[in-house]
Amino acid sequence: MNNKSYFNQLQVISEHATKLSSYLHVLQAYTENEMIDNNKIGNIFEILELAVKEIDIITENT
């Protein structure tokens, strides 16, 4: 693997890791707020699905 290919792969992984981190922070804040207001969590499955997709992309690129 040459340096350019390696750098590109690291850049892809970094971008998706950043997205995953953002999704998980949103999920954390969302669930904390919802837990305070009521017993229902709402639609966290959409956020979880996005997070899982990011993990899949990271896994494919490693």
C-alpha positions in Angstrom: 0.0 0.0 0.0 1.5 3.3 -1.0 1.4 6.4 1.2 -1.4 8.2 -0.8 -3.6 5.1 -0.6 -2.9 4.8 3.1 -3.6 8.5 3.7 -6.9 8.3 1.8 -8.0 5.3 3.8 -7.1 7.0 7.1 -9.0 10.1 5.9 -12.1 8.0 5.2 -11.9 6.3 8.5 -11.4 9.6 10.3 -14.4 11.2 8.6 -16.7 8.3 9.5 -15.4 8.0 13.1 -16.2 11.7 13.5 -19.7 11.2 12.2 -20.1 8.2 14.5 -18.9 10.2 17.5 -21.4 13.0 16.6 -24.3 10.5 16.3 -23.5 9.0 19.7 -23.3 12.4 21.4 -26.7 13.3 19.9 -28.0 10.0 21.1 -26.6 10.6 24.6 -28.1 14.1 24.9 -31.4 13.0 23.4 -31.9 10.1 25.7 -30.9 12.1 28.7 -33.4 14.8 27.9 -36.2 12.3 27.1 -35.6 10.3 30.3 -36.0 13.5 32.3 -39.2 14.6 30.6 -41.0 11.2 30.4 -40.5 7.5 30.4 -40.6 7.2 26.6 -37.3 7.4 24.7 -38.7 8.3 21.3 -37.2 7.3 18.0 -33.6 6.5 19.0 -33.5 3.6 16.5 -32.9 6.1 13.7 -29.8 7.5 15.4 -28.6 4.0 16.3 -29.1 2.9 12.6 -26.9 5.8 11.5 -24.3 5.0 14.0 -24.2 1.3 13.0 -23.9 2.3 9.3 -20.9 4.5 10.2 -19.3 1.5 12.1 -19.9 -0.6 9.0 -18.1 1.9 6.8 -15.2 2.2 9.2 -14.9 -1.6 9.3 -15.0 -2.0 5.5 -12.1 0.5 5.2 -9.8 -1.1 7.7 
